[in-house]
């Protein structure tokens, strides 16, 4: 008679049953089932551009519990597994992992070997040590994402997730690229996709436009500076507060709230910018906050998204001074014509935003065009969720999808579609509605990247 061991033998037990489940197709999706019989799980594919952590296990365990419940309830469960492996996060990981930077002007080197041993994290050199061609860079992206995807799959299998592994996909594979490109062409045919030269949120590290959904606010130290503008009426001093004095050469207007009685007499007149001597109009707009600073603000192209709204709705000109690498442009805006202004801009040209701010503050203090000292504050600043430096707004030609951000009828239609769904838990519908109502622009879909789905 067989005896019961004192301790169970569990070595190899998980892999044994994983092999059995795969051989028997326990979780394989039956395509012959009708739509009414299918429970579809469209899980967002995990981004395979970093290390696994307990959050991955936590969130996918929730999904798997739902899949198992639906199977036990008699549904045919469609539960594939995908990998989100293209775009900025992957490129950044490849740059840091292999110590390379993509230079599309270089020719392909079929004998190229990365400067570090893959997998040896301690041997990683600083990003950008070696420039490589785009084709070489993309090859490294495929090498690393393939290894990362295998690590993810090994963990999911060890956990026993009940996915259909025969339906695995990757967002950069040929099939997904075709699906994405065909969807884009349908959007274009229906007039839902369009291309335009417009202000875009720009990451100066990755040198690409980013979408509103990819932003996050981070608390950053800053300072308020009080600058003296000179009104056309009796050379009246107009004091404005700003955290970005380096954008003074890009100033195109002053704006105040239409019901702010302090500045009613200035509406319709002009003022001259300090140092640069450019005449700008004084206008009104409801987004101007009477309680913020002195209640009158300078509109620059572009300091933040409110500047973009003012520029668009007040039909103001563009005076761009920040280039796509986050430095002050070498050429001043055409509106700057005075000798003093041109000399001041020359001192700022080519500098980073931080250095340019220090320079303009020095010039303003020397010219006695700044009131007192800068007042330190902490405030929220927009960052790309994967970025290290604050976002800038630059004009660039990009592709957009209409999403209701500027179309009230589409916005209402999207909220109505949300009403047709059953939400679990119910409060998530409120988050969806808030997200739709918070859209302030169409969905920017193009990126200036090397490893991604090409726009056809």
C-alpha positions as CSV (number, residue, x, y, z in Angstrom):
1,X,0.0,0.0,0.0
2,X,1.3,3.5,-0.9
3,X,2.1,5.7,2.0
4,X,1.2,9.3,2.3
5,X,4.3,11.4,2.3
6,X,5.0,13.7,5.3
7,X,5.4,16.7,2.9
8,X,3.7,17.1,-0.5
9,X,6.0,17.2,-3.5
10,X,5.2,20.4,-5.4
11,X,8.3,20.8,-7.5
12,X,7.2,20.9,-11.2
13,X,3.5,20.8,-10.2
14,X,2.6,24.2,-11.8
15,X,4.4,23.5,-15.1
16,X,2.8,20.0,-15.2
17,X,-0.7,21.3,-15.0
18,X,0.1,24.3,-17.3
19,X,1.2,21.7,-20.0
20,X,-2.0,19.7,-19.4
21,X,-4.2,22.7,-19.7
22,X,-2.5,23.8,-22.9
23,X,-2.7,20.3,-24.4
24,X,-6.4,20.0,-23.6
25,X,-7.2,23.5,-24.6
26,X,-9.0,24.2,-21.3
27,X,-9.1,27.9,-21.8
28,X,-9.2,28.0,-25.6
29,X,-11.8,30.3,-27.1
30,X,-14.5,28.6,-29.2
31,X,-15.0,30.8,-32.3
32,X,-18.1,28.9,-33.3
33,X,-20.1,30.4,-30.4
34,X,-22.6,33.2,-31.1
35,X,-22.0,36.7,-29.9
36,X,-24.7,36.4,-27.3
37,X,-22.9,33.4,-25.7
38,X,-19.5,35.2,-25.5
39,X,-18.1,37.2,-22.6
40,X,-15.3,39.3,-24.0
41,X,-12.4,40.6,-21.9
42,X,-10.6,43.5,-23.6
43,X,-7.8,43.8,-21.0
44,X,-5.4,46.7,-21.7
45,X,-2.2,44.9,-22.7
46,X,0.6,45.5,-20.1
47,X,3.5,47.8,-21.1
48,X,6.5,45.6,-21.4
49,X,9.1,48.3,-20.8
50,X,10.1,47.7,-17.2
51,X,10.3,45.3,-14.4
52,X,7.4,43.2,-13.1
53,X,6.0,44.2,-9.7
54,X,3.2,43.2,-7.3
55,X,0.8,45.6,-9.0
56,X,0.8,43.5,-12.2
57,X,-0.1,40.4,-10.2
58,X,-2.7,42.3,-8.2
59,X,-4.6,43.8,-11.2
60,X,-4.5,40.7,-13.5
61,X,-5.7,38.4,-10.7
62,X,-8.8,40.6,-10.5
63,X,-9.4,40.1,-14.2
64,X,-8.8,36.4,-14.0
65,X,-11.4,36.0,-11.2
66,X,-14.0,37.6,-13.5
67,X,-13.0,35.3,-16.4
68,X,-13.4,32.2,-14.2
69,X,-16.7,33.3,-12.8
70,X,-18.1,33.9,-16.3
71,X,-17.0,30.4,-17.4
72,X,-18.7,28.9,-14.4
73,X,-21.8,30.8,-15.3
74,X,-21.9,29.2,-18.7
75,X,-20.4,32.0,-20.9
76,X,-17.8,31.4,-23.6
77,X,-15.0,33.6,-22.4
78,X,-12.8,35.5,-24.9
79,X,-9.6,36.2,-22.9
80,X,-6.5,36.8,-25.0
81,X,-3.2,38.2,-23.8
82,X,-1.4,41.1,-25.5
83,X,1.8,43.1,-25.0
84,X,2.0,46.9,-25.4
85,X,5.6,47.0,-26.7
86,X,6.0,50.1,-28.9
87,X,6.4,53.8,-28.4
88,X,8.2,56.0,-25.9
89,X,8.5,53.7,-22.9
90,X,10.1,51.0,-24.9
91,X,12.5,53.4,-26.7
92,X,13.6,54.9,-23.4
93,X,14.2,51.4,-21.9
94,X,16.3,50.4,-24.9
95,X,18.3,53.6,-24.7
96,X,19.1,53.0,-21.1
97,X,19.6,49.2,-21.3
98,X,22.0,49.2,-24.3
99,X,23.5,52.6,-23.9
100,X,22.5,53.8,-27.4
101,X,20.6,56.6,-29.1
102,X,18.9,56.5,-32.4
103,X,20.3,58.7,-35.2
104,X,18.2,58.2,-38.4
105,X,20.8,59.9,-40.5
106,X,23.3,57.0,-39.9
107,X,23.4,54.0,-42.3
108,X,22.5,50.5,-41.2
109,X,25.4,48.5,-39.7
110,X,24.7,44.7,-40.1
111,X,27.6,43.9,-37.8
112,X,26.6,46.2,-35.0
113,X,26.8,44.8,-31.5
114,X,25.4,46.8,-28.5
115,X,28.0,48.3,-26.2
116,X,26.7,46.5,-23.1
117,X,25.8,42.9,-22.4
118,X,22.0,42.5,-22.5
119,X,20.7,41.6,-19.1
120,X,23.7,43.0,-17.2
121,X,21.9,46.0,-15.6
122,X,25.1,47.1,-13.8
123,X,27.0,47.4,-17.1
124,X,24.5,49.9,-18.5
125,X,26.2,53.1,-19.7
126,X,24.5,56.5,-19.7
127,X,21.9,57.0,-22.3
128,X,23.2,58.2,-25.6
129,X,26.8,56.9,-25.4
130,X,26.6,55.3,-28.9
131,X,24.6,56.6,-31.9
132,X,23.0,53.9,-34.1
133,X,20.9,53.9,-37.2
134,X,17.1,53.6,-37.0
135,X,17.2,50.0,-38.3
136,X,19.8,49.0,-35.7
137,X,17.8,50.7,-33.0
138,X,14.5,49.0,-34.0
139,X,16.3,45.6,-34.0
140,X,17.4,46.3,-30.4
141,X,13.8,47.2,-29.5
142,X,12.7,43.9,-30.8
143,X,15.4,42.0,-28.9
144,X,14.6,43.6,-25.6
145,X,10.8,43.5,-25.9
146,X,10.9,39.8,-26.9
147,X,12.8,39.0,-23.7
148,X,10.5,41.2,-21.6
149,X,7.4,39.6,-23.1
150,X,8.7,36.1,-22.2
151,X,9.3,37.2,-18.6
152,X,5.8,38.5,-18.4
153,X,4.4,35.3,-19.9
154,X,6.4,33.1,-17.6
155,X,4.9,34.9,-14.6
156,X,1.4,34.8,-15.9
157,X,1.7,31.0,-16.5
158,X,3.2,30.5,-13.1
159,X,0.2,32.3,-11.6
160,X,-2.1,30.1,-13.6
161,X,-4.0,32.9,-15.4
162,X,-6.8,31.4,-17.5
163,X,-6.0,33.2,-20.7
164,X,-6.0,31.7,-24.2
165,X,-2.3,31.7,-25.0
166,X,-3.0,30.8,-28.6
167,X,-4.4,34.3,-29.1
168,X,-1.3,36.3,-27.9
169,X,-0.6,39.5,-29.7
170,X,1.8,42.5,-29.6
171,X,0.9,46.0,-30.5
172,X,4.0,46.2,-32.8
173,X,3.4,43.0,-34.6
174,X,2.3,43.0,-38.3
175,X,-1.3,42.0,-37.6
176,X,-1.8,44.8,-35.1
177,X,-0.1,47.3,-37.3
178,X,-2.5,46.4,-40.2
179,X,-5.5,46.7,-37.9
180,X,-4.4,50.1,-36.6
181,X,-3.6,51.5,-40.0
182,X,-6.9,50.3,-41.5
183,X,-8.8,51.9,-38.5
184,X,-6.9,55.1,-39.2
185,X,-7.8,55.1,-42.9
186,X,-11.5,54.6,-41.9
187,X,-11.2,57.5,-39.6
188,X,-9.7,59.6,-42.4
189,X,-12.4,58.6,-44.8
190,X,-15.2,59.5,-42.4
191,X,-13.5,62.9,-41.7
192,X,-12.7,61.9,-38.1
193,X,-8.9,62.2,-38.6
194,X,-7.2,65.3,-39.7
195,X,-3.7,66.9,-39.8
196,X,-3.0,70.5,-38.8
197,X,-0.2,72.8,-37.7
198,X,-1.1,73.7,-34.2
199,X,0.2,74.1,-30.7
200,X,1.1,70.7,-29.3
201,X,2.2,69.5,-25.9
202,X,5.8,68.6,-26.4
203,X,8.3,66.5,-24.5
204,X,11.7,68.1,-25.1
205,X,13.7,65.0,-24.0
206,X,12.0,62.6,-26.4
207,X,11.3,65.4,-28.9
208,X,7.8,64.3,-29.6
209,X,4.2,65.5,-29.2
210,X,2.2,63.8,-26.5
211,X,-1.6,63.5,-25.9
212,X,-3.7,64.9,-23.0
213,X,-4.3,61.4,-21.7
214,X,-0.5,60.9,-21.2
215,X,-0.1,63.9,-18.9
216,X,0.4,64.1,-15.1
217,X,0.8,67.0,-12.7
218,X,3.9,67.1,-10.5
219,X,4.5,69.7,-7.8
220,X,7.5,71.8,-8.7
221,X,9.3,74.7,-7.1
222,X,8.8,78.0,-9.0
223,X,8.5,81.7,-8.3
224,X,6.2,84.6,-9.1
225,X,7.8,87.6,-10.8
226,X,6.1,91.0,-11.0
227,X,6.8,92.8,-14.3
228,X,6.1,96.3,-15.4
229,X,4.3,96.8,-18.6
230,X,3.8,100.4,-19.9
231,X,0.3,101.4,-21.0
232,X,-0.3,103.5,-24.0
233,X,-2.5,105.8,-21.9
234,X,-0.2,108.2,-20.1
235,X,2.5,105.5,-19.9
236,X,0.6,103.9,-17.0
237,X,2.5,101.1,-15.3
238,X,0.6,97.8,-15.5
239,X,1.9,95.2,-13.1
240,X,1.5,91.5,-14.0
241,X,2.5,88.4,-12.1
242,X,4.1,85.5,-14.0
243,X,6.1,82.3,-13.2
244,X,7.6,82.3,-16.7
245,X,9.4,85.6,-17.3
246,X,11.5,83.9,-20.0
247,X,8.5,84.0,-22.2
248,X,8.3,87.8,-22.3
249,X,9.6,87.9,-25.9
250,X,6.7,85.7,-26.9
251,X,4.1,87.9,-25.3
252,X,1.2,88.7,-27.7
253,X,-1.4,90.4,-25.4
254,X,-2.5,91.2,-21.9
255,X,-5.8,89.8,-20.7
256,X,-8.2,90.5,-17.9
257,X,-11.6,89.4,-16.9
258,X,-14.4,91.4,-18.6
259,X,-16.0,92.2,-15.2
260,X,-12.9,93.2,-13.4
261,X,-13.5,97.0,-12.8
262,X,-9.8,97.7,-12.1
263,X,-8.9,97.4,-15.7
264,X,-12.0,98.4,-17.6
265,X,-10.4,101.7,-18.7
266,X,-7.5,99.7,-20.3
267,X,-9.6,97.5,-22.5
268,X,-9.1,98.3,-26.2
269,X,-5.8,100.1,-25.5
270,X,-2.3,98.7,-25.8
271,X,0.8,98.2,-23.6
272,X,4.5,97.9,-24.3
273,X,6.5,94.9,-23.0
274,X,9.4,95.7,-20.7
275,X,12.9,95.2,-22.2
276,X,11.7,94.2,-25.7
277,X,9.4,97.2,-26.3
278,X,6.7,95.3,-28.3
279,X,3.2,96.9,-28.3
280,X,0.5,94.3,-27.4
281,X,-3.3,94.7,-27.1
282,X,-5.1,94.7,-23.8
283,X,-8.1,92.3,-24.1
284,X,-10.8,90.6,-21.9
285,X,-11.6,86.9,-21.6
286,X,-13.6,85.0,-19.1
287,X,-10.7,82.6,-18.2
288,X,-8.7,85.5,-16.7
289,X,-8.8,85.1,-12.9
290,X,-9.3,88.4,-11.0
291,X,-8.0,86.7,-7.9
292,X,-4.8,85.3,-9.4
293,X,-1.8,87.6,-9.1
294,X,-2.7,91.2,-10.0
295,X,-5.8,90.0,-12.0
296,X,-4.2,90.8,-15.4
297,X,-2.0,88.3,-17.2
298,X,0.3,88.2,-20.2
299,X,-0.6,85.9,-23.0
300,X,2.5,84.2,-24.5
301,X,2.8,81.6,-27.3
302,X,2.9,79.3,-25.4
303,X,3.2,79.0,-21.6
304,X,0.3,76.7,-20.9
305,X,-2.9,75.4,-22.3
306,X,-4.8,78.5,-21.2
307,X,-2.4,80.5,-23.4
308,X,-3.5,78.3,-26.3
309,X,-7.2,78.9,-25.6
310,X,-6.6,82.7,-25.4
311,X,-4.5,82.6,-28.6
312,X,-7.2,80.7,-30.5
313,X,-10.3,82.5,-29.2
314,X,-8.8,86.0,-29.3
315,X,-7.2,85.4,-32.7
316,X,-3.7,86.4,-31.7
317,X,-0.4,86.0,-33.6
318,X,2.2,83.4,-32.9
319,X,5.6,84.5,-31.5
320,X,7.4,81.2,-30.9
321,X,10.7,81.4,-29.0
322,X,11.1,77.8,-27.7
323,X,12.5,75.1,-30.1
324,X,11.8,71.4,-30.0
325,X,14.9,70.7,-27.9
326,X,13.6,73.0,-25.1
327,X,16.0,75.9,-25.9
328,X,15.4,79.5,-26.9
329,X,15.4,79.9,-30.6
330,X,18.4,81.7,-32.3
331,X,16.2,84.2,-34.2
332,X,13.9,86.6,-32.3
333,X,10.3,87.1,-33.2
334,X,9.8,89.7,-36.0
335,X,7.9,92.0,-33.6
336,X,11.1,92.7,-31.7
337,X,12.7,95.5,-33.5
338,X,14.3,97.8,-30.9
339,X,18.1,97.7,-30.4
340,X,17.6,97.0,-26.7
341,X,15.2,94.2,-27.4
342,X,17.4,92.5,-30.0
343,X,20.4,92.7,-27.7
344,X,18.4,91.2,-24.8
345,X,17.1,88.3,-27.0
346,X,20.7,87.6,-28.2
347,X,21.7,87.0,-24.6
348,X,18.9,84.5,-24.2
349,X,19.2,82.7,-27.6
350,X,20.3,79.1,-27.4
351,X,19.9,78.8,-23.7
352,X,17.8,76.3,-21.8
353,X,14.6,77.5,-20.3
354,X,16.2,77.5,-16.8
355,X,19.2,79.6,-18.0
356,X,17.0,81.9,-20.1
357,X,14.9,82.6,-17.0
358,X,17.9,83.6,-15.0
359,X,19.1,85.9,-17.8
360,X,15.8,87.7,-18.3
361,X,15.3,88.2,-14.5
362,X,18.8,89.8,-14.4
363,X,18.0,92.1,-17.3
364,X,14.6,93.1,-15.8
365,X,16.2,93.9,-12.4
366,X,19.0,95.9,-14.0
367,X,16.4,97.9,-16.0
368,X,14.2,98.3,-12.9
369,X,11.3,96.7,-14.8
370,X,10.7,94.1,-12.1
371,X,8.9,94.9,-8.8
372,X,10.8,93.5,-5.8
373,X,12.3,90.0,-5.6
374,X,10.8,86.7,-7.0
375,X,8.4,85.1,-4.6
376,X,9.0,81.3,-4.2
377,X,6.0,79.0,-4.7
378,X,5.2,75.4,-5.4
379,X,2.7,74.6,-8.1
380,X,1.5,71.8,-10.3
381,X,3.4,71.5,-13.7
382,X,2.5,69.3,-16.6
383,X,4.8,66.4,-17.4
384,X,4.6,63.5,-19.9
385,X,3.9,60.5,-17.6
386,X,7.3,58.9,-18.6
387,X,9.2,62.1,-18.9
388,X,11.8,63.9,-16.7
389,X,11.3,67.5,-17.8
390,X,8.3,69.8,-17.8
391,X,6.4,69.8,-21.1
392,X,6.5,72.8,-23.4
393,X,4.0,73.8,-26.0
394,X,5.4,74.2,-29.5
395,X,3.7,74.5,-32.9
396,X,4.0,71.3,-35.0
397,X,2.1,69.5,-37.7
398,X,0.3,66.5,-36.2
399,X,-2.5,64.1,-36.8
400,X,-5.6,64.3,-34.6
401,X,-8.8,62.2,-34.1
402,X,-12.0,64.0,-33.2
403,X,-13.0,62.9,-29.7
404,X,-15.5,65.5,-28.5
405,X,-13.0,67.8,-26.9
406,X,-14.1,70.6,-29.2
407,X,-17.4,69.2,-30.4
408,X,-20.3,69.5,-27.8
409,X,-22.5,67.2,-29.8
410,X,-19.9,64.4,-30.0
411,X,-19.2,65.0,-26.3
412,X,-22.8,64.5,-25.5
413,X,-23.0,61.4,-27.7
414,X,-20.0,59.8,-25.9
415,X,-21.6,60.4,-22.5
416,X,-24.9,58.9,-23.8
417,X,-23.0,55.8,-24.8
418,X,-21.7,55.5,-21.3
419,X,-25.3,55.6,-20.1
420,X,-26.0,52.4,-22.1
421,X,-23.4,50.4,-20.2
422,X,-23.6,48.7,-16.8
423,X,-20.8,49.9,-14.6
424,X,-19.2,47.8,-11.8
425,X,-18.7,49.5,-9.4
426,X,-21.3,52.2,-10.3
427,X,-19.1,55.2,-9.4
428,X,-16.8,54.4,-12.3
429,X,-19.4,55.8,-14.6
430,X,-18.9,59.2,-12.9
431,X,-15.2,59.0,-13.6
432,X,-15.9,58.2,-17.3
433,X,-18.3,61.2,-17.5
434,X,-15.8,63.5,-15.8
435,X,-13.1,62.4,-18.2
436,X,-15.2,63.1,-21.3
437,X,-16.3,66.5,-19.9
438,X,-12.7,67.3,-19.1
439,X,-11.5,66.8,-22.7
440,X,-10.3,70.2,-24.0
441,X,-8.9,69.2,-27.4
442,X,-9.0,66.4,-29.9
443,X,-6.9,63.2,-29.5
444,X,-3.4,63.7,-30.8
445,X,-2.3,60.4,-32.2
446,X,0.9,61.0,-34.1
447,X,4.3,60.7,-32.4
448,X,7.9,61.5,-33.5
449,X,9.2,58.0,-32.8
450,X,11.4,55.3,-34.3
451,X,9.7,52.2,-32.9
452,X,6.0,52.4,-33.6
453,X,3.1,51.9,-36.0
454,X,3.7,54.1,-39.1
455,X,0.9,56.3,-40.3
456,X,0.0,54.9,-43.8
